[in-house]
Amino acid sequence: MTYTIDDIDQLDSPALVIYPEGVRHNIDLAIRMIGDVQRLRPHVKTHKSADATRLMLDAGIRKFKCATIAEAEMLGMCGAPDVLLAYQPVGPKVQRFMAVMEKYPATRFSCLTDNLAAAQAMAVAFAARHLEVPVFIDLNIGQNRTGIAPEQAFELYTACAAMKGIAPVGFQAYDGHIRNSDLQARKTACDAAFLPVQTLQQTLVKAGYPEPVIIAGGSPTFSIHAARKQVECSPGTFIYWDKGYADLCPDQPFLPAALLVTRVVSLPDAGKLCFDLGHKSVAAENPIDHRIFFLNAPGLIPVGQSEEHLVVEAGEGHSWKIGDVLYGIPFHICPTVALHERAYAVENQKITGEWRAIARDRKITC
Protein backbone atom coordinates (compact mmCIF):
# COMPACT_ATOMS: atom_id res chain seq x y z
CA MET A 1 0.00 0.00 0.00
CA THR A 2 1.27 3.49 -0.87
CA TYR A 3 1.37 5.94 2.03
CA THR A 4 2.73 9.12 0.44
CA ILE A 5 0.27 11.97 -0.10
CA ASP A 6 0.42 13.89 -3.37
CA ASP A 7 -1.28 17.02 -2.01
CA ILE A 8 0.69 17.01 1.23
CA ASP A 9 1.23 20.78 0.95
CA GLN A 10 -2.48 21.17 1.80
CA LEU A 11 -2.10 19.29 5.10
CA ASP A 12 -0.84 21.07 8.20
CA SER A 13 1.20 19.00 10.63
CA PRO A 14 1.27 17.20 12.93
CA ALA A 15 -1.68 15.29 11.52
CA LEU A 16 -3.25 11.87 11.90
CA VAL A 17 -4.06 10.37 8.52
CA ILE A 18 -6.27 7.35 7.81
CA TYR A 19 -6.09 5.13 4.74
CA PRO A 20 -9.58 3.64 4.17
CA GLU A 21 -8.10 1.08 1.77
CA GLY A 22 -6.01 -0.29 4.63
CA VAL A 23 -8.94 -0.14 7.04
CA ARG A 24 -11.09 -2.22 4.69
CA HIS A 25 -8.25 -4.70 4.23
CA ASN A 26 -7.89 -5.10 7.99
CA ILE A 27 -11.63 -5.57 8.54
CA ASP A 28 -11.80 -8.21 5.82
CA LEU A 29 -8.73 -9.98 7.18
CA ALA A 30 -10.17 -10.10 10.71
CA ILE A 31 -13.36 -11.65 9.34
CA ARG A 32 -11.39 -14.21 7.36
CA MET A 33 -9.25 -15.08 10.37
CA ILE A 34 -12.24 -15.78 12.60
CA GLY A 35 -14.28 -17.44 9.87
CA ASP A 36 -17.65 -16.35 11.26
CA VAL A 37 -18.48 -12.66 11.41
CA GLN A 38 -21.05 -13.34 14.16
CA ARG A 39 -18.16 -14.25 16.48
CA LEU A 40 -16.36 -10.96 15.92
CA ARG A 41 -16.94 -8.21 18.50
CA PRO A 42 -14.40 -5.45 17.69
CA HIS A 43 -13.38 -2.99 20.38
CA VAL A 44 -13.88 0.59 19.18
CA LYS A 45 -11.46 2.17 21.67
CA THR A 46 -8.84 2.33 18.92
CA HIS A 47 -10.69 4.41 16.36
CA LYS A 48 -13.51 6.15 18.31
CA SER A 49 -14.98 7.01 14.92
CA ALA A 50 -18.39 6.71 13.30
CA ASP A 51 -16.66 6.43 9.90
CA ALA A 52 -14.69 3.35 10.94
CA THR A 53 -17.76 1.90 12.65
CA ARG A 54 -19.82 2.23 9.47
CA LEU A 55 -17.16 0.36 7.48
CA MET A 56 -17.43 -2.50 9.96
CA LEU A 57 -21.22 -2.46 9.79
CA ASP A 58 -20.99 -2.51 5.98
CA ALA A 59 -18.80 -5.61 6.27
CA GLY A 60 -21.48 -7.44 8.26
CA ILE A 61 -20.14 -6.92 11.80
CA ARG A 62 -23.03 -6.60 14.24
CA LYS A 63 -21.42 -6.89 17.69
CA PHE A 64 -19.16 -4.29 19.25
CA LYS A 65 -17.27 -3.59 22.43
CA CYS A 66 -16.39 -0.22 23.96
CA ALA A 67 -14.81 1.25 27.08
CA THR A 68 -16.60 4.57 27.67
CA ILE A 69 -20.12 5.96 27.71
CA ALA A 70 -19.20 8.23 24.79
CA GLU A 71 -18.05 5.22 22.76
CA ALA A 72 -21.30 3.44 23.62
CA GLU A 73 -23.29 6.46 22.46
CA MET A 74 -21.26 6.72 19.25
CA LEU A 75 -22.15 3.09 18.50
CA GLY A 76 -25.81 3.78 19.24
CA MET A 77 -25.73 6.75 16.88
CA CYS A 78 -24.40 4.45 14.15
CA GLY A 79 -27.16 1.90 14.73
CA ALA A 80 -24.89 -0.87 15.99
CA PRO A 81 -27.19 -3.75 16.96
CA ASP A 82 -25.21 -5.18 19.92
CA VAL A 83 -22.89 -3.17 22.17
CA LEU A 84 -20.98 -4.31 25.24
CA LEU A 85 -19.72 -1.59 27.55
CA ALA A 86 -16.60 -3.44 28.67
CA TYR A 87 -16.54 -1.55 31.93
CA GLN A 88 -18.33 -1.85 35.23
CA PRO A 89 -20.48 1.31 35.52
CA VAL A 90 -20.14 2.83 38.98
CA GLY A 91 -21.67 6.01 40.40
CA PRO A 92 -22.94 8.50 37.79
CA LYS A 93 -21.93 6.14 34.97
CA VAL A 94 -24.94 3.98 35.79
CA GLN A 95 -27.34 6.86 35.10
CA ARG A 96 -25.44 7.86 31.96
CA PHE A 97 -25.48 4.30 30.70
CA MET A 98 -29.23 4.08 31.17
CA ALA A 99 -29.66 7.39 29.34
CA VAL A 100 -27.78 5.95 26.35
CA MET A 101 -29.87 2.78 26.46
CA GLU A 102 -33.10 4.76 26.45
CA LYS A 103 -31.91 7.13 23.71
CA TYR A 104 -30.95 4.27 21.37
CA PRO A 105 -33.51 1.52 22.02
CA ALA A 106 -32.70 -0.31 18.78
CA THR A 107 -29.27 -1.24 20.20
CA ARG A 108 -28.93 -4.10 22.67
CA PHE A 109 -26.58 -2.74 25.33
CA SER A 110 -24.82 -4.83 27.95
CA CYS A 111 -22.08 -4.17 30.52
CA LEU A 112 -19.63 -5.84 32.91
CA THR A 113 -19.64 -6.55 36.59
CA ASP A 114 -17.05 -8.19 38.82
CA ASN A 115 -18.37 -7.88 42.37
CA LEU A 116 -21.61 -8.26 44.28
CA ALA A 117 -21.92 -4.69 45.58
CA ALA A 118 -21.60 -3.15 42.12
CA ALA A 119 -23.98 -5.72 40.65
CA GLN A 120 -26.59 -4.99 43.30
CA ALA A 121 -26.32 -1.23 42.75
CA MET A 122 -26.76 -1.66 39.01
CA ALA A 123 -29.65 -4.05 39.45
CA VAL A 124 -31.54 -1.65 41.71
CA ALA A 125 -31.00 1.28 39.33
CA PHE A 126 -31.96 -0.69 36.20
CA ALA A 127 -35.03 -2.25 37.82
CA ALA A 128 -36.23 1.17 38.94
CA ARG A 129 -36.28 2.20 35.26
CA HIS A 130 -37.99 -1.08 34.27
CA LEU A 131 -34.89 -2.29 32.45
CA GLU A 132 -33.27 -5.71 32.39
CA VAL A 133 -29.68 -5.33 31.28
CA PRO A 134 -27.51 -8.24 30.13
CA VAL A 135 -24.27 -8.41 32.11
CA PHE A 136 -21.03 -10.24 31.51
CA ILE A 137 -18.96 -11.28 34.51
CA ASP A 138 -15.51 -9.75 34.14
CA LEU A 139 -12.94 -12.48 34.86
CA ASN A 140 -9.38 -11.86 36.01
CA ILE A 141 -7.28 -14.42 34.16
CA GLY A 142 -3.92 -12.80 34.79
CA GLN A 143 -4.23 -9.15 33.76
CA ASN A 144 -4.73 -8.18 37.44
CA ARG A 145 -6.52 -4.99 36.51
CA THR A 146 -10.22 -5.71 36.96
CA GLY A 147 -12.28 -8.85 37.26
CA ILE A 148 -12.98 -11.70 39.63
CA ALA A 149 -11.02 -14.96 39.67
CA PRO A 150 -12.83 -17.69 37.69
CA GLU A 151 -12.77 -19.90 40.79
CA GLN A 152 -14.84 -17.30 42.67
CA ALA A 153 -17.19 -16.31 39.85
CA PHE A 154 -19.80 -19.08 40.18
CA GLU A 155 -21.34 -17.48 43.26
CA LEU A 156 -21.40 -14.03 41.66
CA TYR A 157 -23.02 -15.41 38.49
CA THR A 158 -25.75 -17.22 40.41
CA ALA A 159 -26.36 -14.18 42.64
CA CYS A 160 -26.76 -11.95 39.58
CA ALA A 161 -29.20 -14.45 38.07
CA ALA A 162 -31.47 -13.98 41.06
CA MET A 163 -31.58 -10.17 40.81
CA LYS A 164 -34.15 -8.02 39.03
CA GLY A 165 -32.72 -5.49 36.62
CA ILE A 166 -29.76 -7.54 35.39
CA ALA A 167 -29.41 -10.87 33.61
CA PRO A 168 -26.01 -12.62 33.49
CA VAL A 169 -25.30 -13.94 30.01
CA GLY A 170 -21.60 -14.75 29.99
CA PHE A 171 -18.02 -13.77 30.73
CA GLN A 172 -15.35 -11.40 29.53
CA ALA A 173 -11.92 -13.05 29.73
CA TYR A 174 -9.33 -10.45 28.74
CA ASP A 175 -5.72 -11.64 28.59
CA GLY A 176 -3.85 -8.46 27.73
CA HIS A 177 -0.91 -9.53 29.88
CA ILE A 178 0.02 -12.25 27.37
CA ARG A 179 2.49 -10.57 25.04
CA ASN A 180 4.96 -13.25 23.96
CA SER A 181 6.45 -12.49 20.54
CA ASP A 182 6.80 -16.23 19.89
CA LEU A 183 3.42 -17.51 18.72
CA GLN A 184 3.74 -20.93 20.32
CA ALA A 185 4.72 -19.42 23.67
CA ARG A 186 1.81 -16.99 23.36
CA LYS A 187 -0.57 -19.87 22.61
CA THR A 188 0.66 -21.93 25.54
CA ALA A 189 0.12 -19.02 27.94
CA CYS A 190 -3.25 -18.19 26.36
CA ASP A 191 -4.53 -21.77 26.63
CA ALA A 192 -3.49 -22.00 30.28
CA ALA A 193 -5.25 -18.74 31.15
CA PHE A 194 -8.37 -19.80 29.25
CA LEU A 195 -8.76 -23.24 30.85
CA PRO A 196 -10.40 -21.97 34.10
CA VAL A 197 -12.89 -20.03 31.98
CA GLN A 198 -13.97 -23.19 30.16
CA THR A 199 -14.24 -25.00 33.49
CA LEU A 200 -16.48 -22.26 34.89
CA GLN A 201 -18.68 -22.36 31.81
CA GLN A 202 -19.10 -26.13 32.12
CA THR A 203 -19.87 -25.86 35.84
CA LEU A 204 -22.69 -23.41 35.19
CA VAL A 205 -24.14 -25.56 32.42
CA LYS A 206 -24.12 -28.58 34.73
CA ALA A 207 -25.92 -26.46 37.32
CA GLY A 208 -28.74 -25.87 34.84
CA TYR A 209 -27.88 -22.42 33.47
CA PRO A 210 -27.88 -21.63 29.73
CA GLU A 211 -24.39 -21.89 28.29
CA PRO A 212 -22.66 -18.59 29.10
CA VAL A 213 -21.22 -16.62 26.20
CA ILE A 214 -17.44 -16.18 26.40
CA ILE A 215 -15.81 -13.02 25.01
CA ALA A 216 -12.09 -13.65 25.03
CA GLY A 217 -8.83 -11.92 24.30
CA GLY A 218 -7.70 -8.77 22.60
CA SER A 219 -5.24 -8.21 19.78
CA PRO A 220 -2.19 -10.35 20.71
CA THR A 221 -4.28 -13.49 21.30
CA PHE A 222 -6.84 -12.87 18.56
CA SER A 223 -5.42 -15.49 16.19
CA ILE A 224 -5.50 -18.05 19.03
CA HIS A 225 -9.01 -17.42 20.31
CA ALA A 226 -10.31 -17.16 16.74
CA ALA A 227 -9.81 -20.94 16.50
CA ARG A 228 -12.19 -21.55 19.44
CA LYS A 229 -15.46 -21.95 17.56
CA GLN A 230 -17.72 -21.07 20.49
CA VAL A 231 -15.88 -17.92 21.58
CA GLU A 232 -16.44 -14.29 20.59
CA CYS A 233 -13.26 -12.28 19.95
CA SER A 234 -12.78 -8.58 20.52
CA PRO A 235 -9.59 -7.21 18.99
CA GLY A 236 -9.42 -3.44 18.61
CA THR A 237 -6.05 -2.34 17.28
CA PHE A 238 -6.39 -4.45 14.13
CA ILE A 239 -8.44 -1.79 12.37
CA TYR A 240 -5.52 0.71 12.21
CA TRP A 241 -2.67 -1.52 13.49
CA ASP A 242 0.55 -0.06 14.86
CA LYS A 243 4.27 -0.66 15.10
CA GLY A 244 4.03 -2.23 18.56
CA TYR A 245 1.70 -5.03 17.49
CA ALA A 246 3.33 -5.41 14.10
CA ASP A 247 6.56 -6.29 15.94
CA LEU A 248 4.83 -8.43 18.58
CA CYS A 249 2.41 -10.32 16.33
CA PRO A 250 3.93 -11.11 12.94
CA ASP A 251 1.36 -13.92 12.71
CA GLN A 252 -1.31 -11.27 12.13
CA PRO A 253 -0.63 -9.58 8.76
CA PHE A 254 -2.71 -6.45 9.28
CA LEU A 255 -1.63 -3.28 7.50
CA PRO A 256 -0.76 0.04 9.12
CA ALA A 257 -3.83 2.09 8.17
CA ALA A 258 -3.18 5.17 10.30
CA LEU A 259 -0.02 7.26 10.23
CA LEU A 260 1.24 10.51 11.67
CA VAL A 261 2.51 13.18 9.31
CA THR A 262 5.17 15.53 10.68
CA ARG A 263 7.65 18.06 9.33
CA VAL A 264 11.17 19.19 10.08
CA VAL A 265 10.75 22.54 11.83
CA SER A 266 14.28 23.18 13.09
CA LEU A 267 17.89 22.03 12.75
CA PRO A 268 19.28 22.37 16.30
CA ASP A 269 22.82 21.37 15.30
CA ALA A 270 24.71 19.65 12.52
CA GLY A 271 23.38 16.21 13.35
CA LYS A 272 19.95 16.80 14.83
CA LEU A 273 16.47 17.45 13.46
CA CYS A 274 13.42 18.78 15.28
CA PHE A 275 9.90 17.75 14.23
CA ASP A 276 6.50 19.18 15.16
CA LEU A 277 5.58 15.93 16.90
CA GLY A 278 5.40 16.29 20.66
CA HIS A 279 3.66 14.50 23.50
CA LYS A 280 0.39 16.09 22.42
CA SER A 281 0.49 14.28 19.07
CA VAL A 282 1.78 10.77 19.69
CA ALA A 283 1.31 8.45 22.67
CA ALA A 284 4.25 8.99 25.02
CA GLU A 285 3.82 6.19 27.57
CA ASN A 286 6.61 4.11 26.02
CA PRO A 287 10.35 4.88 26.09
CA ILE A 288 11.30 7.56 23.59
CA ASP A 289 12.63 5.06 21.05
CA HIS A 290 9.28 3.21 21.05
CA ARG A 291 6.83 6.00 20.23
CA ILE A 292 7.07 6.49 16.45
CA PHE A 293 8.71 4.64 13.55
CA PHE A 294 9.34 6.67 10.40
CA LEU A 295 8.64 4.79 7.19
CA ASN A 296 10.74 7.12 5.07
CA ALA A 297 13.52 7.58 7.65
CA PRO A 298 13.92 4.36 9.69
CA GLY A 299 17.45 5.25 10.79
CA LEU A 300 16.55 8.36 12.77
CA ILE A 301 17.13 8.05 16.52
CA PRO A 302 14.78 9.98 18.85
CA VAL A 303 16.73 11.71 21.62
CA GLY A 304 14.27 14.18 23.16
CA GLN A 305 10.60 15.07 23.21
CA SER A 306 8.46 17.78 24.76
CA GLU A 307 4.86 18.91 24.36
CA GLU A 308 5.20 20.16 20.77
CA HIS A 309 8.60 18.92 19.59
CA LEU A 310 10.51 15.72 18.86
CA VAL A 311 14.29 15.88 18.46
CA VAL A 312 16.10 13.10 16.60
CA GLU A 313 19.69 12.29 15.78
CA ALA A 314 20.26 12.10 12.02
CA GLY A 315 24.06 12.23 11.95
CA GLU A 316 26.27 14.90 10.47
CA GLY A 317 26.10 15.25 6.72
CA HIS A 318 22.40 14.40 6.51
CA SER A 319 20.32 15.85 3.68
CA TRP A 320 17.16 16.75 5.61
CA LYS A 321 15.83 20.30 5.18
CA ILE A 322 13.33 22.54 6.94
CA GLY A 323 9.83 21.59 5.80
CA ASP A 324 10.64 18.01 4.81
CA VAL A 325 7.76 15.61 5.49
CA LEU A 326 7.98 12.33 7.40
CA TYR A 327 5.41 9.56 7.67
CA GLY A 328 5.41 7.68 10.97
CA ILE A 329 3.69 4.62 12.39
CA PRO A 330 2.88 5.06 16.10
CA PHE A 331 3.96 2.25 18.39
CA HIS A 332 0.62 2.57 20.22
CA ILE A 333 -2.18 3.82 18.02
CA CYS A 334 -5.07 3.77 20.51
CA PRO A 335 -3.95 6.61 22.82
CA THR A 336 -2.46 8.39 19.81
CA VAL A 337 -5.90 8.59 18.18
CA ALA A 338 -7.27 10.00 21.44
CA LEU A 339 -4.93 12.98 21.02
CA HIS A 340 -6.52 13.99 17.69
CA GLU A 341 -10.06 15.32 17.33
CA ARG A 342 -9.96 14.49 13.62
CA ALA A 343 -8.03 12.43 11.13
CA TYR A 344 -7.65 13.04 7.41
CA ALA A 345 -8.73 10.31 5.02
CA VAL A 346 -6.30 9.59 2.18
CA GLU A 347 -7.37 7.65 -0.90
CA ASN A 348 -5.39 7.29 -4.12
CA GLN A 349 -2.73 9.47 -2.51
CA LYS A 350 -5.16 12.39 -2.16
CA ILE A 351 -6.82 13.87 0.94
CA THR A 352 -10.51 13.09 0.53
CA GLY A 353 -12.12 14.11 3.81
CA GLU A 354 -12.06 14.03 7.60
CA TRP A 355 -12.86 11.31 10.10
CA ARG A 356 -13.88 12.79 13.44
CA ALA A 357 -12.94 10.83 16.54
CA ILE A 358 -16.20 11.88 18.16
CA ALA A 359 -15.91 9.38 21.02
CA ARG A 360 -12.57 10.77 22.22
CA ASP A 361 -14.67 13.21 24.25
CA ARG A 362 -15.82 12.00 27.64
CA LYS A 363 -19.37 12.99 26.71
CA ILE A 364 -21.32 13.35 23.48
CA THR A 365 -24.84 14.04 24.75
CA CYS A 366 -25.52 11.55 27.54
C-alpha positions as CSV (number, residue, x, y, z in Angstrom):
1,M,0.0,0.0,0.0
2,T,1.3,3.5,-0.9
3,Y,1.4,5.9,2.0
4,T,2.7,9.1,0.4
5,I,0.3,12.0,-0.1
6,D,0.4,13.9,-3.4
7,D,-1.3,17.0,-2.0
8,I,0.7,17.0,1.2
9,D,1.2,20.8,1.0
10,Q,-2.5,21.2,1.8
11,L,-2.1,19.3,5.1
12,D,-0.8,21.1,8.2
13,S,1.2,19.0,10.6
14,P,1.3,17.2,12.9
15,A,-1.7,15.3,11.5
16,L,-3.2,11.9,11.9
17,V,-4.1,10.4,8.5
18,I,-6.3,7.3,7.8
19,Y,-6.1,5.1,4.7
20,P,-9.6,3.6,4.2
21,E,-8.1,1.1,1.8
22,G,-6.0,-0.3,4.6
23,V,-8.9,-0.1,7.0
24,R,-11.1,-2.2,4.7
25,H,-8.3,-4.7,4.2
26,N,-7.9,-5.1,8.0
27,I,-11.6,-5.6,8.5
28,D,-11.8,-8.2,5.8
29,L,-8.7,-10.0,7.2
30,A,-10.2,-10.1,10.7
31,I,-13.4,-11.6,9.3
32,R,-11.4,-14.2,7.4
33,M,-9.2,-15.1,10.4
34,I,-12.2,-15.8,12.6
35,G,-14.3,-17.4,9.9
36,D,-17.7,-16.4,11.3
37,V,-18.5,-12.7,11.4
38,Q,-21.0,-13.3,14.2
39,R,-18.2,-14.2,16.5
40,L,-16.4,-11.0,15.9
41,R,-16.9,-8.2,18.5
42,P,-14.4,-5.4,17.7
43,H,-13.4,-3.0,20.4
44,V,-13.9,0.6,19.2
45,K,-11.5,2.2,21.7
46,T,-8.8,2.3,18.9
47,H,-10.7,4.4,16.4
48,K,-13.5,6.1,18.3
49,S,-15.0,7.0,14.9
50,A,-18.4,6.7,13.3
51,D,-16.7,6.4,9.9
52,A,-14.7,3.4,10.9
53,T,-17.8,1.9,12.6
54,R,-19.8,2.2,9.5
55,L,-17.2,0.4,7.5
56,M,-17.4,-2.5,10.0
57,L,-21.2,-2.5,9.8
58,D,-21.0,-2.5,6.0
59,A,-18.8,-5.6,6.3
60,G,-21.5,-7.4,8.3
61,I,-20.1,-6.9,11.8
62,R,-23.0,-6.6,14.2
63,K,-21.4,-6.9,17.7
64,F,-19.2,-4.3,19.2
65,K,-17.3,-3.6,22.4
66,C,-16.4,-0.2,24.0
67,A,-14.8,1.3,27.1
68,T,-16.6,4.6,27.7
69,I,-20.1,6.0,27.7
70,A,-19.2,8.2,24.8
71,E,-18.0,5.2,22.8
72,A,-21.3,3.4,23.6
73,E,-23.3,6.5,22.5
74,M,-21.3,6.7,19.2
75,L,-22.2,3.1,18.5
76,G,-25.8,3.8,19.2
77,M,-25.7,6.8,16.9
78,C,-24.4,4.4,14.1
79,G,-27.2,1.9,14.7
80,A,-24.9,-0.9,16.0
81,P,-27.2,-3.8,17.0
82,D,-25.2,-5.2,19.9
83,V,-22.9,-3.2,22.2
84,L,-21.0,-4.3,25.2
85,L,-19.7,-1.6,27.6
86,A,-16.6,-3.4,28.7
87,Y,-16.5,-1.6,31.9
88,Q,-18.3,-1.8,35.2
89,P,-20.5,1.3,35.5
90,V,-20.1,2.8,39.0
91,G,-21.7,6.0,40.4
92,P,-22.9,8.5,37.8
93,K,-21.9,6.1,35.0
94,V,-24.9,4.0,35.8
95,Q,-27.3,6.9,35.1
96,R,-25.4,7.9,32.0
97,F,-25.5,4.3,30.7
98,M,-29.2,4.1,31.2
99,A,-29.7,7.4,29.3
100,V,-27.8,5.9,26.4
101,M,-29.9,2.8,26.5
102,E,-33.1,4.8,26.4
103,K,-31.9,7.1,23.7
104,Y,-31.0,4.3,21.4
105,P,-33.5,1.5,22.0
106,A,-32.7,-0.3,18.8
107,T,-29.3,-1.2,20.2
108,R,-28.9,-4.1,22.7
109,F,-26.6,-2.7,25.3
110,S,-24.8,-4.8,28.0
111,C,-22.1,-4.2,30.5
112,L,-19.6,-5.8,32.9
113,T,-19.6,-6.5,36.6
114,D,-17.0,-8.2,38.8
115,N,-18.4,-7.9,42.4
116,L,-21.6,-8.3,44.3
117,A,-21.9,-4.7,45.6
118,A,-21.6,-3.1,42.1
119,A,-24.0,-5.7,40.6
120,Q,-26.6,-5.0,43.3
121,A,-26.3,-1.2,42.8
122,M,-26.8,-1.7,39.0
123,A,-29.7,-4.1,39.4
124,V,-31.5,-1.7,41.7
125,A,-31.0,1.3,39.3
126,F,-32.0,-0.7,36.2
127,A,-35.0,-2.3,37.8
128,A,-36.2,1.2,38.9
129,R,-36.3,2.2,35.3
130,H,-38.0,-1.1,34.3
131,L,-34.9,-2.3,32.4
132,E,-33.3,-5.7,32.4
133,V,-29.7,-5.3,31.3
134,P,-27.5,-8.2,30.1
135,V,-24.3,-8.4,32.1
136,F,-21.0,-10.2,31.5
137,I,-19.0,-11.3,34.5
138,D,-15.5,-9.7,34.1
139,L,-12.9,-12.5,34.9
140,N,-9.4,-11.9,36.0
141,I,-7.3,-14.4,34.2
142,G,-3.9,-12.8,34.8
143,Q,-4.2,-9.1,33.8
144,N,-4.7,-8.2,37.4
145,R,-6.5,-5.0,36.5
146,T,-10.2,-5.7,37.0
147,G,-12.3,-8.8,37.3
148,I,-13.0,-11.7,39.6
149,A,-11.0,-15.0,39.7
150,P,-12.8,-17.7,37.7
151,E,-12.8,-19.9,40.8
152,Q,-14.8,-17.3,42.7
153,A,-17.2,-16.3,39.9
154,F,-19.8,-19.1,40.2
155,E,-21.3,-17.5,43.3
156,L,-21.4,-14.0,41.7
157,Y,-23.0,-15.4,38.5
158,T,-25.8,-17.2,40.4
159,A,-26.4,-14.2,42.6
160,C,-26.8,-11.9,39.6
161,A,-29.2,-14.5,38.1
162,A,-31.5,-14.0,41.1
163,M,-31.6,-10.2,40.8
164,K,-34.1,-8.0,39.0
165,G,-32.7,-5.5,36.6
166,I,-29.8,-7.5,35.4
167,A,-29.4,-10.9,33.6
168,P,-26.0,-12.6,33.5
169,V,-25.3,-13.9,30.0
170,G,-21.6,-14.8,30.0
171,F,-18.0,-13.8,30.7
172,Q,-15.3,-11.4,29.5
173,A,-11.9,-13.0,29.7
174,Y,-9.3,-10.4,28.7
175,D,-5.7,-11.6,28.6
176,G,-3.9,-8.5,27.7
177,H,-0.9,-9.5,29.9
178,I,0.0,-12.2,27.4
179,R,2.5,-10.6,25.0
180,N,5.0,-13.3,24.0
181,S,6.4,-12.5,20.5
182,D,6.8,-16.2,19.9
183,L,3.4,-17.5,18.7
184,Q,3.7,-20.9,20.3
185,A,4.7,-19.4,23.7
186,R,1.8,-17.0,23.4
187,K,-0.6,-19.9,22.6
188,T,0.7,-21.9,25.5
189,A,0.1,-19.0,27.9
190,C,-3.3,-18.2,26.4
191,D,-4.5,-21.8,26.6
192,A,-3.5,-22.0,30.3
193,A,-5.3,-18.7,31.1
194,F,-8.4,-19.8,29.3
195,L,-8.8,-23.2,30.8
196,P,-10.4,-22.0,34.1
197,V,-12.9,-20.0,32.0
198,Q,-14.0,-23.2,30.2
199,T,-14.2,-25.0,33.5
200,L,-16.5,-22.3,34.9
201,Q,-18.7,-22.4,31.8
202,Q,-19.1,-26.1,32.1
203,T,-19.9,-25.9,35.8
204,L,-22.7,-23.4,35.2
205,V,-24.1,-25.6,32.4
206,K,-24.1,-28.6,34.7
207,A,-25.9,-26.5,37.3
208,G,-28.7,-25.9,34.8
209,Y,-27.9,-22.4,33.5
210,P,-27.9,-21.6,29.7
211,E,-24.4,-21.9,28.3
212,P,-22.7,-18.6,29.1
213,V,-21.2,-16.6,26.2
214,I,-17.4,-16.2,26.4
215,I,-15.8,-13.0,25.0
216,A,-12.1,-13.7,25.0
217,G,-8.8,-11.9,24.3
218,G,-7.7,-8.8,22.6
219,S,-5.2,-8.2,19.8
220,P,-2.2,-10.4,20.7
221,T,-4.3,-13.5,21.3
222,F,-6.8,-12.9,18.6
223,S,-5.4,-15.5,16.2
224,I,-5.5,-18.0,19.0
225,H,-9.0,-17.4,20.3
226,A,-10.3,-17.2,16.7
227,A,-9.8,-20.9,16.5
228,R,-12.2,-21.5,19.4
229,K,-15.5,-22.0,17.6
230,Q,-17.7,-21.1,20.5
231,V,-15.9,-17.9,21.6
232,E,-16.4,-14.3,20.6
233,C,-13.3,-12.3,19.9
234,S,-12.8,-8.6,20.5
235,P,-9.6,-7.2,19.0
236,G,-9.4,-3.4,18.6
237,T,-6.0,-2.3,17.3
238,F,-6.4,-4.4,14.1
239,I,-8.4,-1.8,12.4
240,Y,-5.5,0.7,12.2
241,W,-2.7,-1.5,13.5
242,D,0.5,-0.1,14.9
243,K,4.3,-0.7,15.1
244,G,4.0,-2.2,18.6
245,Y,1.7,-5.0,17.5
246,A,3.3,-5.4,14.1
247,D,6.6,-6.3,15.9
248,L,4.8,-8.4,18.6
249,C,2.4,-10.3,16.3
250,P,3.9,-11.1,12.9
251,D,1.4,-13.9,12.7
252,Q,-1.3,-11.3,12.1
253,P,-0.6,-9.6,8.8
254,F,-2.7,-6.5,9.3
255,L,-1.6,-3.3,7.5
256,P,-0.8,0.0,9.1
257,A,-3.8,2.1,8.2
258,A,-3.2,5.2,10.3
259,L,0.0,7.3,10.2
260,L,1.2,10.5,11.7
261,V,2.5,13.2,9.3
262,T,5.2,15.5,10.7
263,R,7.7,18.1,9.3
264,V,11.2,19.2,10.1
265,V,10.7,22.5,11.8
266,S,14.3,23.2,13.1
267,L,17.9,22.0,12.7
268,P,19.3,22.4,16.3
269,D,22.8,21.4,15.3
270,A,24.7,19.7,12.5
271,G,23.4,16.2,13.3
272,K,19.9,16.8,14.8
273,L,16.5,17.5,13.5
274,C,13.4,18.8,15.3
275,F,9.9,17.8,14.2
276,D,6.5,19.2,15.2
277,L,5.6,15.9,16.9
278,G,5.4,16.3,20.7
279,H,3.7,14.5,23.5
280,K,0.4,16.1,22.4
281,S,0.5,14.3,19.1
282,V,1.8,10.8,19.7
283,A,1.3,8.5,22.7
284,A,4.2,9.0,25.0
285,E,3.8,6.2,27.6
286,N,6.6,4.1,26.0
287,P,10.3,4.9,26.1
288,I,11.3,7.6,23.6
289,D,12.6,5.1,21.0
290,H,9.3,3.2,21.1
291,R,6.8,6.0,20.2
292,I,7.1,6.5,16.5
293,F,8.7,4.6,13.6
294,F,9.3,6.7,10.4
295,L,8.6,4.8,7.2
296,N,10.7,7.1,5.1
297,A,13.5,7.6,7.7
298,P,13.9,4.4,9.7
299,G,17.5,5.2,10.8
300,L,16.6,8.4,12.8
301,I,17.1,8.0,16.5
302,P,14.8,10.0,18.9
303,V,16.7,11.7,21.6
304,G,14.3,14.2,23.2
305,Q,10.6,15.1,23.2
306,S,8.5,17.8,24.8
307,E,4.9,18.9,24.4
308,E,5.2,20.2,20.8
309,H,8.6,18.9,19.6
310,L,10.5,15.7,18.9
311,V,14.3,15.9,18.5
312,V,16.1,13.1,16.6
313,E,19.7,12.3,15.8
314,A,20.3,12.1,12.0
315,G,24.1,12.2,11.9
316,E,26.3,14.9,10.5
317,G,26.1,15.2,6.7
318,H,22.4,14.4,6.5
319,S,20.3,15.8,3.7
320,W,17.2,16.7,5.6
321,K,15.8,20.3,5.2
322,I,13.3,22.5,6.9
323,G,9.8,21.6,5.8
324,D,10.6,18.0,4.8
325,V,7.8,15.6,5.5
326,L,8.0,12.3,7.4
327,Y,5.4,9.6,7.7
328,G,5.4,7.7,11.0
329,I,3.7,4.6,12.4
330,P,2.9,5.1,16.1
331,F,4.0,2.3,18.4
332,H,0.6,2.6,20.2
333,I,-2.2,3.8,18.0
334,C,-5.1,3.8,20.5
335,P,-3.9,6.6,22.8
336,T,-2.5,8.4,19.8
337,V,-5.9,8.6,18.2
338,A,-7.3,10.0,21.4
339,L,-4.9,13.0,21.0
340,H,-6.5,14.0,17.7
341,E,-10.1,15.3,17.3
342,R,-10.0,14.5,13.6
343,A,-8.0,12.4,11.1
344,Y,-7.7,13.0,7.4
345,A,-8.7,10.3,5.0
346,V,-6.3,9.6,2.2
347,E,-7.4,7.7,-0.9
348,N,-5.4,7.3,-4.1
349,Q,-2.7,9.5,-2.5
350,K,-5.2,12.4,-2.2
351,I,-6.8,13.9,0.9
352,T,-10.5,13.1,0.5
353,G,-12.1,14.1,3.8
354,E,-12.1,14.0,7.6
355,W,-12.9,11.3,10.1
356,R,-13.9,12.8,13.4
357,A,-12.9,10.8,16.5
358,I,-16.2,11.9,18.2
359,A,-15.9,9.4,21.0
360,R,-12.6,10.8,22.2
361,D,-14.7,13.2,24.3
362,R,-15.8,12.0,27.6
363,K,-19.4,13.0,26.7
364,I,-21.3,13.3,23.5
365,T,-24.8,14.0,24.8
366,C,-25.5,11.5,27.5
